[in-house]
Amino acid sequence: MEDHTHNGVKFRILNIIDEYTRECLAIRVARRLTHKDVLAVLNDLFLQRGVPVHIRSDNGSEFTAKRVRSWLKALTIKALFIEPGSPWENGYIESFNGKMRDELLNGEIFYSLKEAQVLIEMWRKHYNTLRPHSALGYYPPVPAAIVFQPIQFQQVGLT
């Protein structure tokens, strides 16, 4: 994604979500994003969460760079690139990006890159822990507090 600070200088946003849980795993905000940024974010995620079977992305240069492709291949991760001009092939991230645009970016004026980074990270945490998702039964992807149902034990007589 792309937005800008109040003085018109653009910044880029790299969003990574889990297609299954809808959790936003990471957001990187910078003036420029390169394949090195993609590798750094993915490396951190793989260390925290393990290596996925595949990664779906658009055909942006930061994703199709030789170093990214060879790194994914070395880790036996299948790269699934969507066809150019076919955002519906990556519907989960497109939906997420639309929500981010509507709920955050369109309503904020960022006076610095650091402010954008802080507010966007705060929104990510809200999105993951508090914001209800219709596809998840109106629960957030990562509830701040998980309510456990007590286990009902049946008494068994031993003789």
Backbone as JSON Lines, residues from 0, in Angstrom:
{"i":0,"aa":"M","n":[0.85,-1.17,0.0],"ca":[0.0,0.0,0.0],"c":[0.89,1.23,0.0]}
{"i":1,"aa":"E","n":[0.25,2.35,-0.26],"ca":[0.99,3.6,-0.27],"c":[0.12,4.7,0.34]}
{"i":2,"aa":"D","n":[0.73,5.59,1.08],"ca":[0.07,6.78,1.61],"c":[1.11,7.88,1.65]}
{"i":3,"aa":"H","n":[0.83,8.98,2.33],"ca":[1.78,10.08,2.38],"c":[1.64,10.84,3.69]}
{"i":4,"aa":"T","n":[2.7,11.52,4.06],"ca":[2.67,12.39,5.22],"c":[2.07,13.73,4.81]}
{"i":5,"aa":"H","n":[1.81,14.6,5.77],"ca":[1.09,15.85,5.5],"c":[1.77,16.73,4.45]}
{"i":6,"aa":"N","n":[3.09,16.59,4.3],"ca":[3.82,17.39,3.32],"c":[3.85,16.77,1.93]}
{"i":7,"aa":"G","n":[3.1,15.69,1.74],"ca":[2.99,15.07,0.43],"c":[4.04,14.02,0.11]}
{"i":8,"aa":"V","n":[4.97,13.76,1.04],"ca":[6.0,12.75,0.79],"c":[5.4,11.38,1.06]}
{"i":9,"aa":"K","n":[5.51,10.5,0.06],"ca":[4.87,9.2,0.17],"c":[5.65,8.26,1.09]}
{"i":10,"aa":"F","n":[4.91,7.29,1.6],"ca":[5.52,6.16,2.29],"c":[4.78,4.91,1.86]}
{"i":11,"aa":"R","n":[5.44,3.78,2.02],"ca":[4.9,2.5,1.59],"c":[4.58,1.66,2.83]}
{"i":12,"aa":"I","n":[3.62,0.76,2.66],"ca":[3.18,-0.11,3.74],"c":[3.18,-1.54,3.23]}
{"i":13,"aa":"L","n":[3.9,-2.4,3.9],"ca":[3.91,-3.83,3.6],"c":[3.05,-4.53,4.66]}
{"i":14,"aa":"N","n":[1.95,-5.12,4.23],"ca":[1.05,-5.85,5.13],"c":[1.19,-7.34,4.87]}
{"i":15,"aa":"I","n":[1.28,-8.1,5.96],"ca":[1.34,-9.56,5.85],"c":[0.27,-10.12,6.76]}
{"i":16,"aa":"I","n":[-0.65,-10.88,6.16],"ca":[-1.72,-11.48,6.95],"c":[-1.73,-12.99,6.76]}
{"i":17,"aa":"D","n":[-2.32,-13.67,7.72],"ca":[-2.53,-15.1,7.66],"c":[-3.9,-15.31,7.02]}
{"i":18,"aa":"E","n":[-3.94,-15.99,5.89],"ca":[-5.21,-16.19,5.18],"c":[-6.21,-17.0,5.98]}
{"i":19,"aa":"Y","n":[-5.73,-17.88,6.83],"ca":[-6.63,-18.76,7.57],"c":[-7.23,-18.04,8.78]}
{"i":20,"aa":"T","n":[-6.39,-17.43,9.6],"ca":[-6.87,-16.79,10.83],"c":[-7.28,-15.34,10.63]}
{"i":21,"aa":"R","n":[-6.88,-14.73,9.53],"ca":[-7.1,-13.31,9.21],"c":[-6.27,-12.38,10.09]}
{"i":22,"aa":"E","n":[-5.34,-12.94,10.85],"ca":[-4.48,-12.13,11.7],"c":[-3.48,-11.36,10.84]}
{"i":23,"aa":"C","n":[-3.29,-10.09,11.17],"ca":[-2.24,-9.32,10.51],"c":[-0.94,-9.63,11.25]}
{"i":24,"aa":"L","n":[-0.07,-10.38,10.61],"ca":[1.14,-10.86,11.25],"c":[2.19,-9.78,11.38]}
{"i":25,"aa":"A","n":[2.25,-8.87,10.41],"ca":[3.27,-7.83,10.44],"c":[2.87,-6.69,9.51]}
{"i":26,"aa":"I","n":[3.34,-5.51,9.86],"ca":[3.23,-4.34,9.0],"c":[4.57,-3.64,9.04]}
{"i":27,"aa":"R","n":[5.1,-3.32,7.87],"ca":[6.35,-2.54,7.77],"c":[6.0,-1.24,7.07]}
{"i":28,"aa":"V","n":[6.35,-0.12,7.67],"ca":[6.1,1.21,7.11],"c":[7.44,1.89,6.89]}
{"i":29,"aa":"A","n":[7.7,2.33,5.66],"ca":[8.97,2.99,5.33],"c":[8.77,3.86,4.1]}
{"i":30,"aa":"R","n":[9.7,4.76,3.89],"ca":[9.64,5.6,2.68],"c":[9.77,4.74,1.43]}
{"i":31,"aa":"R","n":[10.64,3.75,1.5],"ca":[10.83,2.8,0.4],"c":[10.82,1.4,0.99]}
{"i":32,"aa":"L","n":[10.31,0.46,0.23],"ca":[10.37,-0.95,0.64],"c":[11.05,-1.73,-0.48]}
{"i":33,"aa":"T","n":[12.06,-2.49,-0.11],"ca":[12.81,-3.27,-1.08],"c":[12.72,-4.75,-0.72]}
{"i":34,"aa":"H","n":[13.35,-5.57,-1.53],"ca":[13.38,-7.0,-1.24],"c":[14.05,-7.28,0.1]}
{"i":35,"aa":"K","n":[14.98,-6.43,0.51],"ca":[15.63,-6.61,1.82],"c":[14.64,-6.44,2.95]}
{"i":36,"aa":"D","n":[13.7,-5.51,2.81],"ca":[12.66,-5.33,3.83],"c":[11.75,-6.55,3.89]}
{"i":37,"aa":"V","n":[11.38,-7.06,2.72],"ca":[10.54,-8.26,2.67],"c":[11.26,-9.42,3.34]}
{"i":38,"aa":"L","n":[12.52,-9.62,3.03],"ca":[13.29,-10.7,3.64],"c":[13.39,-10.54,5.15]}
{"i":39,"aa":"A","n":[13.61,-9.32,5.62],"ca":[13.74,-9.08,7.06],"c":[12.44,-9.39,7.79]}
{"i":40,"aa":"V","n":[11.32,-8.93,7.25],"ca":[10.03,-9.18,7.89],"c":[9.7,-10.66,7.87]}
{"i":41,"aa":"L","n":[9.87,-11.31,6.71],"ca":[9.57,-12.74,6.62],"c":[10.49,-13.56,7.51]}
{"i":42,"aa":"N","n":[11.76,-13.21,7.58],"ca":[12.69,-13.93,8.44],"c":[12.23,-13.87,9.89]}
{"i":43,"aa":"D","n":[11.85,-12.68,10.35],"ca":[11.36,-12.54,11.73],"c":[10.12,-13.39,11.96]}
{"i":44,"aa":"L","n":[9.2,-13.36,11.0],"ca":[7.97,-14.16,11.14],"c":[8.26,-15.65,11.17]}
{"i":45,"aa":"F","n":[9.17,-16.11,10.31],"ca":[9.48,-17.54,10.27],"c":[10.13,-17.99,11.56]}
{"i":46,"aa":"L","n":[10.96,-17.14,12.15],"ca":[11.57,-17.49,13.44],"c":[10.53,-17.57,14.55]}
{"i":47,"aa":"Q","n":[9.55,-16.67,14.51],"ca":[8.51,-16.65,15.54],"c":[7.47,-17.74,15.36]}
{"i":48,"aa":"R","n":[7.08,-18.0,14.13],"ca":[5.9,-18.82,13.87],"c":[6.15,-20.07,13.06]}
{"i":49,"aa":"G","n":[7.34,-20.23,12.56],"ca":[7.62,-21.38,11.71],"c":[7.49,-21.01,10.24]}
{"i":50,"aa":"V","n":[7.95,-21.92,9.4],"ca":[7.99,-21.7,7.96],"c":[6.68,-22.17,7.33]}
{"i":51,"aa":"P","n":[6.02,-21.32,6.54],"ca":[4.76,-21.73,5.91],"c":[4.99,-22.59,4.68]}
{"i":52,"aa":"V","n":[3.93,-23.2,4.2],"ca":[3.99,-24.02,2.99],"c":[4.07,-23.13,1.76]}
{"i":53,"aa":"H","n":[3.31,-22.03,1.77],"ca":[3.33,-21.12,0.63],"c":[3.1,-19.68,1.09]}
{"i":54,"aa":"I","n":[3.44,-18.76,0.2],"ca":[3.22,-17.33,0.41],"c":[2.58,-16.8,-0.86]}
{"i":55,"aa":"R","n":[1.48,-16.08,-0.7],"ca":[0.79,-15.47,-1.84],"c":[1.1,-13.98,-1.85]}
{"i":56,"aa":"S","n":[1.46,-13.46,-3.02],"ca":[1.76,-12.03,-3.12],"c":[1.49,-11.54,-4.53]}
{"i":57,"aa":"D","n":[1.56,-10.21,-4.66],"ca":[1.46,-9.65,-6.0],"c":[2.83,-9.78,-6.68]}
{"i":58,"aa":"N","n":[2.95,-9.21,-7.84],"ca":[4.19,-9.34,-8.62],"c":[5.1,-8.13,-8.47]}
{"i":59,"aa":"G","n":[5.0,-7.44,-7.35],"ca":[5.86,-6.28,-7.12],"c":[7.33,-6.68,-7.1]}
{"i":60,"aa":"S","n":[8.17,-5.74,-7.48],"ca":[9.6,-6.03,-7.58],"c":[10.2,-6.49,-6.26]}
{"i":61,"aa":"E","n":[9.66,-6.03,-5.13],"ca":[10.2,-6.45,-3.84],"c":[9.88,-7.91,-3.54]}
{"i":62,"aa":"F","n":[8.89,-8.49,-4.21],"ca":[8.54,-9.9,-4.01],"c":[9.16,-10.81,-5.06]}
{"i":63,"aa":"T","n":[9.37,-10.29,-6.25],"ca":[9.88,-11.13,-7.33],"c":[11.4,-11.06,-7.48]}
{"i":64,"aa":"A","n":[12.06,-10.32,-6.6],"ca":[13.52,-10.21,-6.68],"c":[14.16,-11.59,-6.58]}
{"i":65,"aa":"K","n":[15.26,-11.77,-7.3],"ca":[15.95,-13.07,-7.32],"c":[16.3,-13.55,-5.92]}
{"i":66,"aa":"R","n":[16.74,-12.64,-5.06],"ca":[17.13,-13.06,-3.7],"c":[15.94,-13.57,-2.91]}
{"i":67,"aa":"V","n":[14.79,-12.94,-3.07],"ca":[13.6,-13.41,-2.36],"c":[13.18,-14.77,-2.89]}
{"i":68,"aa":"R","n":[13.13,-14.91,-4.22],"ca":[12.73,-16.19,-4.81],"c":[13.68,-17.32,-4.44]}
{"i":69,"aa":"S","n":[14.98,-17.05,-4.47],"ca":[15.94,-18.11,-4.14],"c":[15.88,-18.45,-2.65]}
{"i":70,"aa":"W","n":[15.64,-17.46,-1.79],"ca":[15.53,-17.7,-0.36],"c":[14.31,-18.56,-0.06]}
{"i":71,"aa":"L","n":[13.17,-18.23,-0.7],"ca":[11.97,-19.03,-0.51],"c":[12.16,-20.45,-1.02]}
{"i":72,"aa":"K","n":[12.83,-20.57,-2.16],"ca":[13.09,-21.89,-2.72],"c":[13.97,-22.72,-1.79]}
{"i":73,"aa":"A","n":[14.99,-22.09,-1.21],"ca":[15.88,-22.8,-0.28],"c":[15.13,-23.29,0.95]}
{"i":74,"aa":"L","n":[14.07,-22.58,1.34],"ca":[13.26,-22.98,2.48],"c":[12.08,-23.87,2.07]}
{"i":75,"aa":"T","n":[12.03,-24.23,0.8],"ca":[10.95,-25.03,0.2],"c":[9.57,-24.41,0.44]}
{"i":76,"aa":"I","n":[9.5,-23.11,0.28],"ca":[8.23,-22.38,0.37],"c":[7.78,-22.05,-1.04]}
{"i":77,"aa":"K","n":[6.57,-22.43,-1.36],"ca":[6.04,-22.17,-2.69],"c":[5.57,-20.72,-2.77]}
{"i":78,"aa":"A","n":[6.05,-20.0,-3.77],"ca":[5.62,-18.62,-4.0],"c":[4.43,-18.64,-4.95]}
{"i":79,"aa":"L","n":[3.3,-18.12,-4.49],"ca":[2.1,-18.04,-5.31],"c":[1.9,-16.58,-5.7]}
{"i":80,"aa":"F","n":[2.19,-16.24,-6.94],"ca":[2.03,-14.88,-7.41],"c":[0.67,-14.74,-8.09]}
{"i":81,"aa":"I","n":[-0.02,-13.65,-7.78],"ca":[-1.3,-13.42,-8.45],"c":[-1.02,-12.83,-9.83]}
{"i":82,"aa":"E","n":[-1.96,-13.02,-10.73],"ca":[-1.82,-12.45,-12.06],"c":[-1.89,-10.93,-11.98]}
{"i":83,"aa":"P","n":[-1.06,-10.22,-12.74],"ca":[-1.15,-8.76,-12.75],"c":[-2.57,-8.3,-13.1]}
{"i":84,"aa":"G","n":[-3.06,-7.33,-12.36],"ca":[-4.4,-6.8,-12.61],"c":[-5.51,-7.7,-12.13]}
{"i":85,"aa":"S","n":[-5.21,-8.66,-11.25],"ca":[-6.21,-9.6,-10.74],"c":[-6.22,-9.6,-9.21]}
{"i":86,"aa":"P","n":[-6.59,-8.48,-8.59],"ca":[-6.53,-8.41,-7.12],"c":[-7.44,-9.42,-6.43]}
{"i":87,"aa":"W","n":[-8.49,-9.91,-7.11],"ca":[-9.39,-10.88,-6.5],"c":[-8.71,-12.2,-6.21]}
{"i":88,"aa":"E","n":[-7.56,-12.45,-6.85],"ca":[-6.81,-13.68,-6.57],"c":[-6.12,-13.62,-5.21]}
{"i":89,"aa":"N","n":[-6.08,-12.44,-4.62],"ca":[-5.47,-12.25,-3.3],"c":[-6.48,-11.5,-2.43]}
{"i":90,"aa":"G","n":[-7.7,-12.05,-2.37],"ca":[-8.82,-11.36,-1.75],"c":[-8.66,-11.02,-0.29]}
{"i":91,"aa":"Y","n":[-7.97,-11.87,0.47],"ca":[-7.84,-11.61,1.9],"c":[-7.03,-10.34,2.16]}
{"i":92,"aa":"I","n":[-5.91,-10.19,1.47],"ca":[-5.1,-9.0,1.69],"c":[-5.77,-7.77,1.09]}
{"i":93,"aa":"E","n":[-6.47,-7.95,-0.02],"ca":[-7.17,-6.81,-0.62],"c":[-8.27,-6.32,0.32]}
{"i":94,"aa":"S","n":[-8.97,-7.25,0.95],"ca":[-9.99,-6.88,1.93],"c":[-9.35,-6.17,3.12]}
{"i":95,"aa":"F","n":[-8.24,-6.72,3.6],"ca":[-7.52,-6.09,4.72],"c":[-7.07,-4.68,4.35]}
{"i":96,"aa":"N","n":[-6.49,-4.53,3.16],"ca":[-6.02,-3.22,2.72],"c":[-7.16,-2.22,2.64]}
{"i":97,"aa":"G","n":[-8.32,-2.66,2.16],"ca":[-9.48,-1.78,2.1],"c":[-9.94,-1.34,3.48]}
{"i":98,"aa":"K","n":[-9.94,-2.27,4.42],"ca":[-10.33,-1.92,5.79],"c":[-9.32,-0.95,6.4]}
{"i":99,"aa":"M","n":[-8.03,-1.18,6.16],"ca":[-7.02,-0.27,6.68],"c":[-7.2,1.13,6.09]}
{"i":100,"aa":"R","n":[-7.47,1.18,4.81],"ca":[-7.67,2.47,4.15],"c":[-8.89,3.18,4.74]}
{"i":101,"aa":"D","n":[-10.02,2.46,4.84],"ca":[-11.26,3.06,5.33],"c":[-11.22,3.43,6.8]}
{"i":102,"aa":"E","n":[-10.67,2.54,7.62],"ca":[-10.73,2.71,9.07],"c":[-9.58,3.55,9.64]}
{"i":103,"aa":"L","n":[-8.5,3.68,8.9],"ca":[-7.33,4.38,9.44],"c":[-6.79,5.45,8.51]}
{"i":104,"aa":"L","n":[-6.3,5.03,7.36],"ca":[-5.54,5.95,6.51],"c":[-6.36,7.14,6.01]}
{"i":105,"aa":"N","n":[-7.62,6.91,5.65],"ca":[-8.44,8.01,5.15],"c":[-8.8,9.02,6.23]}
{"i":106,"aa":"G","n":[-8.68,8.65,7.49],"ca":[-9.07,9.54,8.58],"c":[-7.91,10.16,9.33]}
{"i":107,"aa":"E","n":[-6.68,9.9,8.92],"ca":[-5.5,10.41,9.64],"c":[-4.66,11.31,8.75]}
{"i":108,"aa":"I","n":[-4.07,12.3,9.39],"ca":[-3.02,13.1,8.76],"c":[-1.75,12.76,9.53]}
{"i":109,"aa":"F","n":[-0.8,12.19,8.83],"ca":[0.46,11.8,9.46],"c":[1.45,12.94,9.27]}
{"i":110,"aa":"Y","n":[2.0,13.44,10.37],"ca":[2.94,14.56,10.29],"c":[4.39,14.1,10.17]}
{"i":111,"aa":"S","n":[4.62,12.82,10.37],"ca":[5.97,12.28,10.2],"c":[5.86,10.79,9.91]}
{"i":112,"aa":"L","n":[6.92,10.24,9.41],"ca":[6.96,8.8,9.16],"c":[6.84,8.04,10.47]}
{"i":113,"aa":"K","n":[7.5,8.52,11.52],"ca":[7.44,7.84,12.83],"c":[6.01,7.82,13.36]}
{"i":114,"aa":"E","n":[5.29,8.92,13.21],"ca":[3.88,8.95,13.65],"c":[3.07,7.91,12.87]}
{"i":115,"aa":"A","n":[3.29,7.82,11.57],"ca":[2.59,6.83,10.76],"c":[2.91,5.42,11.25]}
{"i":116,"aa":"Q","n":[4.19,5.15,11.53],"ca":[4.58,3.82,12.0],"c":[3.89,3.47,13.32]}
{"i":117,"aa":"V","n":[3.85,4.42,14.24],"ca":[3.26,4.16,15.56],"c":[1.75,3.97,15.44]}
{"i":118,"aa":"L","n":[1.06,4.86,14.74],"ca":[-0.4,4.76,14.63],"c":[-0.83,3.52,13.84]}
{"i":119,"aa":"I","n":[-0.09,3.18,12.82],"ca":[-0.43,1.99,12.03],"c":[-0.21,0.73,12.86]}
{"i":120,"aa":"E","n":[0.85,0.67,13.64],"ca":[1.07,-0.49,14.52],"c":[-0.02,-0.58,15.59]}
{"i":121,"aa":"M","n":[-0.44,0.57,16.13],"ca":[-1.54,0.56,17.1],"c":[-2.82,0.03,16.46]}
{"i":122,"aa":"W","n":[-3.09,0.42,15.22],"ca":[-4.27,-0.06,14.51],"c":[-4.17,-1.56,14.26]}
{"i":123,"aa":"R","n":[-2.97,-2.04,13.91],"ca":[-2.77,-3.48,13.7],"c":[-3.12,-4.26,14.96]}
{"i":124,"aa":"K","n":[-2.68,-3.78,16.1],"ca":[-2.98,-4.47,17.36],"c":[-4.48,-4.45,17.64]}
{"i":125,"aa":"H","n":[-5.14,-3.31,17.38],"ca":[-6.59,-3.22,17.55],"c":[-7.29,-4.2,16.6]}
{"i":126,"aa":"Y","n":[-6.85,-4.23,15.35],"ca":[-7.43,-5.11,14.34],"c":[-7.33,-6.57,14.78]}
{"i":127,"aa":"N","n":[-6.19,-6.95,15.32],"ca":[-5.97,-8.35,15.71],"c":[-6.68,-8.75,17.0]}
{"i":128,"aa":"T","n":[-6.79,-7.84,17.95],"ca":[-7.25,-8.24,19.29],"c":[-8.64,-7.76,19.67]}
{"i":129,"aa":"L","n":[-9.15,-6.72,19.03],"ca":[-10.44,-6.17,19.45],"c":[-11.49,-6.1,18.34]}
{"i":130,"aa":"R","n":[-11.08,-5.85,17.13],"ca":[-12.01,-5.62,16.04],"c":[-12.69,-6.93,15.63]}
{"i":131,"aa":"P","n":[-14.04,-6.96,15.67],"ca":[-14.73,-8.19,15.27],"c":[-14.67,-8.41,13.77]}
{"i":132,"aa":"H","n":[-14.61,-9.67,13.37],"ca":[-14.55,-10.06,11.97],"c":[-15.74,-10.95,11.67]}
{"i":133,"aa":"S","n":[-16.53,-10.58,10.69],"ca":[-17.73,-11.37,10.37],"c":[-17.36,-12.79,9.96]}
{"i":134,"aa":"A","n":[-16.25,-12.97,9.25],"ca":[-15.85,-14.31,8.8],"c":[-15.41,-15.2,9.97]}
{"i":135,"aa":"L","n":[-15.16,-14.59,11.12],"ca":[-14.72,-15.36,12.3],"c":[-15.79,-15.38,13.38]}
{"i":136,"aa":"G","n":[-17.05,-15.26,12.99],"ca":[-18.14,-15.27,13.97],"c":[-18.15,-14.03,14.83]}
{"i":137,"aa":"Y","n":[-17.68,-12.92,14.3],"ca":[-17.61,-11.62,14.98],"c":[-16.67,-11.63,16.18]}
{"i":138,"aa":"Y","n":[-15.65,-12.48,16.09],"ca":[-14.55,-12.46,17.05],"c":[-13.32,-11.89,16.35]}
{"i":139,"aa":"P","n":[-12.39,-11.32,17.1],"ca":[-11.13,-10.89,16.48],"c":[-10.23,-12.08,16.22]}
{"i":140,"aa":"P","n":[-9.26,-11.93,15.31],"ca":[-8.36,-13.06,15.01],"c":[-7.57,-13.54,16.22]}
{"i":141,"aa":"V","n":[-7.16,-12.63,17.08],"ca":[-6.35,-12.97,18.25],"c":[-6.97,-12.25,19.45]}
{"i":142,"aa":"P","n":[-7.99,-12.85,20.06],"ca":[-8.63,-12.16,21.19],"c":[-7.63,-11.82,22.29]}
{"i":143,"aa":"A","n":[-7.78,-10.62,22.86],"ca":[-6.88,-10.18,23.93],"c":[-7.02,-11.1,25.13]}
{"i":144,"aa":"A","n":[-8.2,-11.57,25.39],"ca":[-8.42,-12.5,26.5],"c":[-9.25,-13.66,25.96]}
{"i":145,"aa":"I","n":[-8.74,-14.84,26.12],"ca":[-9.45,-16.02,25.66],"c":[-10.25,-16.56,26.83]}
{"i":146,"aa":"V","n":[-11.53,-16.71,26.62],"ca":[-12.41,-17.21,27.66],"c":[-12.56,-18.71,27.46]}
{"i":147,"aa":"F","n":[-12.15,-19.44,28.46],"ca":[-12.24,-20.89,28.39],"c":[-13.53,-21.35,29.07]}
{"i":148,"aa":"Q","n":[-14.15,-22.34,28.49],"ca":[-15.31,-22.95,29.11],"c":[-14.8,-23.97,30.13]}
{"i":149,"aa":"P","n":[-15.37,-23.98,31.31],"ca":[-14.91,-24.97,32.3],"c":[-15.2,-26.38,31.81]}
{"i":150,"aa":"I","n":[-14.3,-27.27,32.12],"ca":[-14.46,-28.67,31.74],"c":[-15.39,-29.34,32.75]}
{"i":151,"aa":"Q","n":[-16.36,-30.03,32.23],"ca":[-17.29,-30.76,33.09],"c":[-16.73,-32.16,33.33]}
{"i":152,"aa":"F","n":[-16.4,-32.45,34.56],"ca":[-15.89,-33.76,34.89],"c":[-17.05,-34.64,35.39]}
{"i":153,"aa":"Q","n":[-17.06,-35.84,34.91],"ca":[-18.07,-36.78,35.37],"c":[-17.42,-37.63,36.46]}
{"i":154,"aa":"Q","n":[-18.12,-37.74,37.56],"ca":[-17.57,-38.55,38.63],"c":[-17.75,-40.03,38.32]}
{"i":155,"aa":"V","n":[-16.68,-40.73,38.48],"ca":[-16.69,-42.17,38.21],"c":[-16.36,-42.89,39.52]}
{"i":156,"aa":"G","n":[-17.19,-43.82,39.85],"ca":[-16.95,-44.58,41.08],"c":[-15.93,-45.7,40.82]}
{"i":157,"aa":"L","n":[-14.94,-45.78,41.67],"ca":[-13.93,-46.82,41.55],"c":[-14.17,-47.83,42.67]}
{"i":158,"aa":"T","n":[-14.12,-49.1,42.35],"ca":[-14.27,-50.13,43.37],"c":[-13.08,-51.05,43.38]}
